[in-house]
Amino acid sequence: MKSWATPLAIGSFIILAVTGILMFFKIEGGYIKPVHEWLSWLMVAGVVLHTVANWKIFVGYFSKIPAVSIISGGLVVTALAVFMPASQEGGNPKAKMMKAIQSARLETVAELAGKESGDVVTALAEKGIAVDDPGMSVREIAKKNDREAMEVLGLVFR
């Protein structure tokens, strides 16, 4: 298992390191984001298999204070990232923008997309999405048509 578990961990680390750094600098063209997200599973598999293949060495780290400190630090940072709420003041501006756009009237969103609301209503109708009133929000239109708001937005901005 060592002959392929370690190379799998190393190869997937290279992919995630490069794509992660590119994403950090907002370079997200091509398949950078999906490759980063989906191939992270290779990293998980590689590290789990590498750990199993090197179990004795892995367990030995827990008797060394520097190793325990680094591992504990990683666990603390992970717990904070997952469980600590974003500040009410700041928060994720991208998420706030998406929420605002989904709550906006279709007329307004059409204008943002550089389109006439009538053209957007027609385009949505061609995709089986009924719009009773362009004054409805994107979220309301999506809910009424049993669709996701992001799907409706994708069609508006297409």
Residue, then its C-alpha position, 0 to 999 in steps of 0.5 A: m500500500k505504501s507504494w501507491a498511497t504516498p504518491l496519491a497523497i503527494g499528487s493530490f497535494i500538488i493539485l490542491a496546493v496549486t488550485g487553492i493558491l490560484m483561488f486565493f488570488k481569485i484566479e478561477g478560470g477553467y476547471i480550477k474550482p471544480v478540480h479543487e473541490w472534487l479532487s480533494w477527495l483524492m487527498v483525503a483517500g491518499v492521506v487516510l491510506h498513507t496513515v494506515a500504511n504508516w500506522k506505527i509511525f503515525v501513532g508515535y507522533f502522539s508521544k511528541i509534544p511538537a507533533v501533538s501541538i501542530i495536530s491540535g492547532g489544526l483541529v482548533v482552526t478546523a473547528l473554528a472555521v466550521f462552527m464559528p459564525a461569521s460576524q454579523e457586521g462583515g460576513n461573506p459579501k458574495a453570499k449577501m449579494m446572492k441573497a439580495i439578488q434572489s430577493a430582488r424583483l425579476e425586473t431589477v435582475a433583468e436590468l442587472a443582466g442588461k436585458e428587458s424584463g419581457d425578454v427574460v420572462t419569454a426566455l424563462a417560459e421557454k424553459g418551463i418557468a412561468v412568471d405571473d408578474p415581473g415584479m415577483s422576486v427570483r426566489e418567489i418565481a423559483k418556488k412557484n415553479d418548484r425550481e432553485a433560485m440559482e437555476v432561475l438566475g442562471l437562465v436570466f444571466r445566460 
